[in-house]
Amino acid sequence: MSPDLLFLISLIVKMAVSALFVVAAVYSAERAGPVVGAMVATLPVSAGPTYIFLSLDHDAQFIANSALASFVMNAVTCVLALVYALLAQRGGMLVSVGAALATWIALAVLARPIAWTTTGAIAFNVVVLAGCLAIGDRLRHVRMPLVTRRWYDIPLRAGMVATLVAIVVGLSARVGPTVTGILAVFPIVMTSLMIILHPRIGGRATAAVFANSMLGLVGFSLSCLTARLAVVPLGKAAGLALALAVSIGCNLVFWWARRGKRIPAAVTPSSPPRA
């Protein structure tokens, strides 16, 4: 088998596995309400498979350096969630999503040339995440309508994530660990949820999901930090497994803390939401 054909088959398998991860995660999120849905949405369902596949092609130091870039960019993703949540209170989907993505891209461009250290990245995360949580807390408490799934919802999300995996894995050898780490945490799952939920349940209800997701992003930041610190001394497999366990464990704790504060659905099955 030629190397090009082997690479193509490997890439297709990686895309399919990543898409399955997202399908399973999103299906659970749609049935769980805003708090649990936000916790599931902030699990590494996109970045996790990407890092697993990257670990097959690169050494531990490459993965650790990529994780540092992802650590920084996860704080930027929290800014994206806040920008969307604020604008979606009154703005339309295109304006809210467009402005949030433009903010993420602009901050990524600004962050890339900075020579980040682990200490600097920790300080950046503490300041940004704390600020976003404080501002976004008032946006969490909104009644959530029931969501009727459309036939294209899951294929759309799975396809977007599979495409991202293909781009990251295909470019990683050419762009280096920093750009790889930035691309690995591009908010593809969040963007797809914004696009699908906003027209169907309204901006304020969708914003509540992302206001709740900011706490879940704290867990993902700790996961990225764990990968940064653990992959080299423990090895790629053990370090990434520990990082995944940290993300899951944090989100379970956050869900437990907020499980008594969930907002009941405002729409019953007898009165379905408008399309």
CORZINOR-V373647 format. One record per helix or strand of 2 or more residues. SS is the DSSP state (@ for helix, = for strand). FROM is the first residue (numbers start at 1). LEN is the number of residues. Records with the same first field share a line. If there is no record, write none. Layout:
SS=FROM-LEN ; FROM-LEN
//
This chain:
@=3-28 ; 33-9 ; 47-11 ; 60-28 ; 93-20 ; 118-22 ; 153-32 ; 188-14 ; 203-32 ; 236-26
//
